[in-house]
Amino acid sequence: MFNRIVQVPIDDDLLAALDELSQAQRSSRSAVIRRACREYLRRVREAALDEAYERGYRRIPEDTALGEAQASLAARSLPEETW
């Protein structure tokens, strides 16, 4: 895969922190930035999925009667715990 060069302005404090981290991890500054970008994108995607999941349950709420019936059936069909 070919990596493109992207110029991004970064303030001095952030640059110093990136350099410190890259030295501590024995990695390049670019590698640290790539990992940070990937992690950020993963978190954004995860948050979007969580929001979609919540919207679905707000639109069609869970029927508590179904959960109660399942719990009752499970209690009757599973042996009682001895511990």
C-alpha positions as CSV (number, residue, x, y, z in Angstrom):
1,M,0.0,0.0,0.0
2,F,1.3,3.4,-0.9
3,N,1.3,6.0,1.9
4,R,0.4,9.5,0.9
5,I,2.1,12.5,2.5
6,V,-0.3,14.8,4.2
7,Q,0.7,18.1,5.8
8,V,-1.2,18.9,8.9
9,P,-0.5,21.9,11.1
10,I,0.2,20.8,14.8
11,D,0.8,23.1,17.7
12,D,4.1,22.9,19.6
13,D,2.7,21.1,22.7
14,L,1.1,18.4,20.7
15,L,4.2,17.9,18.5
16,A,6.4,17.6,21.6
17,A,4.0,15.0,23.1
18,L,4.0,13.1,19.8
19,D,7.8,13.1,19.7
20,E,8.0,12.0,23.3
21,L,5.6,9.1,22.7
22,S,7.3,8.0,19.5
23,Q,10.7,7.9,21.3
24,A,9.2,6.0,24.2
25,Q,7.6,3.5,21.8
26,R,10.7,3.4,19.6
27,S,8.5,4.2,16.7
28,S,8.3,7.0,14.2
29,R,6.2,10.1,14.7
30,S,4.3,9.1,11.5
31,A,3.5,5.6,12.9
32,V,2.2,7.1,16.1
33,I,-0.1,9.5,14.2
34,R,-1.4,6.7,12.0
35,R,-2.2,4.6,15.0
36,A,-3.9,7.5,16.7
37,C,-6.0,8.2,13.5
38,R,-7.0,4.5,13.2
39,E,-8.0,4.4,16.9
40,Y,-10.0,7.6,16.5
41,L,-11.8,6.3,13.4
42,R,-12.6,3.0,15.3
43,R,-14.1,4.9,18.2
44,V,-16.2,7.1,15.9
45,R,-17.5,4.1,14.0
46,E,-18.3,2.3,17.3
47,A,-20.1,5.4,18.7
48,A,-22.2,5.5,15.5
49,L,-23.1,1.8,15.8
50,D,-24.1,2.4,19.5
51,E,-26.3,5.3,18.5
52,A,-28.0,3.3,15.8
53,Y,-28.6,0.5,18.2
54,E,-30.1,2.9,20.8
55,R,-32.3,4.6,18.1
56,G,-33.6,1.1,17.1
57,Y,-34.6,0.3,20.7
58,R,-36.2,3.8,21.1
59,R,-38.2,3.2,17.8
60,I,-39.2,-0.3,18.7
61,P,-38.8,-0.8,22.5
62,E,-38.1,-4.2,23.9
63,D,-41.2,-6.0,25.2
64,T,-40.6,-6.8,28.8
65,A,-43.2,-9.6,28.8
66,L,-41.0,-11.5,26.3
67,G,-37.9,-11.2,28.6
68,E,-40.0,-12.3,31.6
69,A,-41.3,-15.3,29.8
70,Q,-37.8,-16.3,28.7
71,A,-36.5,-16.0,32.2
72,S,-39.3,-18.1,33.5
73,L,-38.7,-20.8,30.9
74,A,-35.0,-20.8,31.6
75,A,-35.6,-21.1,35.4
76,R,-37.8,-24.2,34.8
77,S,-35.5,-25.9,32.2
78,L,-32.1,-25.3,33.8
79,P,-31.1,-27.2,36.9
80,E,-30.8,-25.2,40.1
81,E,-27.2,-24.0,40.9
82,T,-25.6,-25.8,43.9
83,W,-23.0,-23.1,44.6
